[in-house]
Amino acid sequence: MEHGRLSKSSFSKGGFAAANCRDHHRRGFGCVSERDAVWPALPYEVWRQTKDTLHMYTQVIGKLRLSLSPPEPQWAHVPLYVTARGLTTSSIPVGLRAMDAELDLIAHELVIRCSDGKVERRPLGGDVAAFYSDVMNMLRRMDVEVAISVVPSEVSDPIPFPEDHAHDTYVADHATRFFRVLSMVDVVLKEHRASFRGRTSPVQFFWGTFDLAVTRYSGRSVEPPADAGLIRRVGGDAEVICAGWWAGDQRVPYSAFFAYGYPAPDGIDGVDVRPREAGWSATSGEFLLPYDAARMSSDPPGAIHAFLNSTYRGAASLMGWSRELAGV
């Protein structure tokens, strides 16, 4: 499939909707409505293979930050961040130098930059084994010595990066469509975050679970369960209310907004949530609002804010958080 990108004119009002319908059917998305021009459809089965490959790409560069950065509470030294073009590690210390790695999902390339002026680039595409090998070679040419765990995190049936020839699909159009959604969700989550007066995380992309999230803290400590693994022991030692957006997986094959309180208070499943398409999922232990329900509404940002605000208010009330912490 051609790795072409949409022209700038495609994003003008009505321009995307007038794009060639036959071409979009070929790509698997069907005809594009004016609503799709702003909040595009992202059917899981259509872009699943690209998503799975991109997920592994994010794990490779995410593990660079994990390995080289000083450890922080709640894994704050681990996530990636949304940029105007894709996802970045942000600045990572390398001795007294600094580097960053960015997955540019518009130009479809990996860019690694160093504070001494060195830059390396690699087109996105190819299997994960080749991507991992190329990244390590790029770093060696930049005099960056780093060792990472080559086993993917938080996925079922992980394949070590050097052996992963299974994840080899990268369709540029699918990756760009994902980024368009991700960048708009990032804006809405930042608006939601802005009203909180207590400690809060940045809006951040977790490469283990492949989701974008913001976390608010009450300041109370939590004792993780005795049988908790390393990830939960480090990330689950504080009382939080978290919300974000998730791209779906084989178990739940659709993208959705999510929210939860941790530890989950009694009665959380009875919270009155907005909009009406949202609700509590006993299976996942979270509130969910399908992305399609939000994007098909008359006011997608408003629907997302209604979900974020109603789930926060409900969880915060049950968890005994001060009303002064947030203006929602």
N, C-alpha and C positions, 0 to 999 in steps of 0.2 A: 504493500500500500504506500502511496506517495506520502512523504513526510512534509507536505506543504503546510503553510500557515495562512490564517485568514488575513485578508488585506485590511488596512486601516478603515477603508470605506465600509467594510462589512459591519462595523460597530456603530455606524450612524443610525439614527432612528429610522426603522423600516428597511434599512439596507440589508441587514442580516436576514430579515424575514423574506426578502426577495431573492435570496441566494438560490442557486440551482437546486431544486427539490430532488432531482434524480441523484445528484452528487451526495446529498445527505442521506438518502436511502442507502446508497452504496456504502457509506460509512457506518450505517446501522442506527442512525438517530432519527430517521424519518424527516418529514417536512418541518421547517423551522418557523414557529409563530413569532409574532412581535414580542411576546413575553419571553420566549426562548432567547431572543436577542440580548436580553438583559440578564435573566436568570436561566441559564441553559439546562436542558435535561441532561442527566448523567446516569443513564441506565446501567446498572452494575454488570449485567451479562455482556453488554456491548464492549465495555472497556476493561473488563476483569483482567485479561492477560497483561495489558499495559500497566494496570494498577499493581499487579503482583510483582512485575519487574521493577517498576518505579519504587515500590515499597522496599525492595532489596537495595536499590541504589541509595535510598535515604538512610538505610541501616549502615551501609559502608561509610558514608561521610559522617553520619551521626556518631559512630563509634570512634572516629578520629577525635571529636570533641570530648567524648567520654574518657578516652585514654589520656589526652594531653592536658585537660583542664583540672584545676583543683576541685576536689569533691565539695558539693554544697548540699544542704538539707533538701529533702524532697526531690532529689535528682535535678536540682535547678541548673546544674552544669551540663545537662544532657540534651535538651530539646533543640530543634531548629526553629527558625523564624521566617515568616513570610516577608518577602521583599516585593519591589515593583515588578520583578521578573521571575520570581520562583521561590526557592527555599535556601536559606543560608545557615551555616553553623554559627555565624557572628565571629568576632575576633577570638582566636585561640592562641594561648601562649606557647611559644616554642623557644625555650630558654628566655633570652631577652629580646627575641624577635616575636612577631605575631603573624598568623596566617588565617585565612578563611577559605571556605569552600562553598560554592553556590551552584545549585542545580538551576540553570536558567531554562525555564519551561516555555519561553518565547522563542529564543534562538536555538533551544534544544542542545545545550552543551553544558558540560561541567567546567567550571572555572575555579582554579585554585590560585590564590594570590598570597604573596608574602610581603612583609614590611620592608624587606631589602630590595624590592622591585621585581623579583622573579614572578613570572606568571606562567601557568600551564593550562591548556585547554584540551578538552576531549569531547567529540560529538556524543550525544546520548543515543543509545542503541546498542544492540549486541547482548550476549548472555551475561549473567552476573559474574561468572568466572573471569571473563575477559575484562569486564568493568573493574573488578577488584584488582586484578593484576595490573591494569593500566594505572589505577589510582596509586598503588604502591610504588610503581616506577616513576610516576610524576613527582611524588614526594621525595624519592631518593634524588632525583635530579635537582630538587630544590633544597637539598641537604636537611630534610626533615626526617628524622629517625623516629618511627612509631610502630608499635605492635598492637594489634587489636584482636579481640576475640572474633574468630571467623565464623562462629555459629550464630545465626540470626536469633534475635530475642523476641519473645512473646508471640511466636507463631507456631502453629501445629506443623509437625513433620519438617523441622528445619533442615535445610541442606547447607553445609558449609560453603562459604563463598567460593573458594577455589574449585569446588566440585560442582557448582550450580550451572549446568548447561540447560536446565529445564526452563528457567525464567529468561526468555530471550526475545519477548515481543515488546516493541516500543513504537506505538503509533503516535506521531507528533500531534495530530489533530485531537486525539483523546487526551493526551497530557495537557495540551493547551486548554481544553474545555474544563478539565479538572482544576487547573490553576485559576481560571476565571471564577469558578465557584469559590475556591479557597480564598482568593483575594478579597471577594465581597464579604464572605463570612468573617474574615479577619477584621474588616472595617466595623461590622455590626458588633462583634465581640468586644472590640476596643471601646465602642460607645457604651456598651453595657458595663465594662470594667471601670469606666471613668467616674461613675457615681459612688464608688465604694471608698470609704474613708479609712478602712483598716488595711492590714497587710494583704497584698494580692500579688499573684504572679503576673508576668507579662502574658499576653496572648501567645501561646507557643505550640509548636507542632511536635508531637511525640512520635518518633520514628518506629518505636516498638509496636504501638497499637495503630499507627497511621491515622491520627486524629489531631484536630486543632482544639485547644482548650484554654480556659482561664480558670484559675483556682483562687478562691477567697478563704482567708483563715480567720478563725475566732481568737487564736492565741492560746487555746487549750491543747494540752498534749494528749495523746492517745497511746495506749499500750497495744502494739500489734499482737495478733494471736500467736501463741507459742509455736505453732507449726508454720508460721508465715515464711515464705521464701525471701531471698535477699531483696528483690524488687519491692515487695510489700513492707518489709521491715524498715527500709529506708524511706519509702514514699508514704507509708501509712502510719506515721507516728504523730500526726496532727489532725485536729478536727477541721474539716473543710466543707465548703459547698463548691462544687465544680460544675461547669457547663461547657459545652463545645459542640463540635460537628465531626462526624465520623463518616468515612466513605463506604462502609459496608464490608462484608466478607461472605464466605460460603455459608455461614450459619444464619446471618441476617442479610440477605442479598439486596439491600437498598441503603442509600445514604440517609442519615438522619441527624437531627440535633438531639443532644442528650443533656441531662442534668441529674445530679444526685447529691445527697448529703452523706458525709462519712464521719463517724459511724451512722448508719441509717437509723433514725429515731422511730419509735413506735408511732404508727399512724401515718407514716409517710405515703403509703399507698392510697390514702383517702384525700390527699391534697387536691383542691380545685385548681385545675391547670387550664391555661389558655394557650392557643385557640382550641376549638372543640375537637380538632383532629389529633391533639396531643393526649397523652395518657401515661399511666404507670405501666411498666413492663415487669411482671413478676419474674420472667425468665432472666432478664439482664439486671434486674434490681436498679433500674433507672427510669426516669421520665424520658419519653421519646416523642419527637415530632418529626415525621417523615419529611425529608427535604422536598419531595414533590408536593406535599400539602402546602408547605410554606411558599414555594416558588409559584404555585398556581393560584395563590390568593390574590386579591386585588391590591394588597400592600405587603409584599414579601418582607421588607425590613420590619414593618410593624408587627407582622405575625411572629417573626423571630423574637423581637423584643417582648412581645406578650408572653411567649413561652419562657424566655429567660427570667423575666421579672416575676411571673406567677410562681415558677418553681423555686426561685430564690426566696420569695416571701413565705411560701408554704414551709420550706425546709428550715429557714431561719427561725420562724415562729416555734416550730416543734423542737428545735435545738436550743432555744433560749438565747438567741443572739440579740444584741441590742438593736433597736430600731434606728439608732443614730448612726449605725455603720454604713447604711446605704439609703439613698434617696429614691427608693422604688417602692 
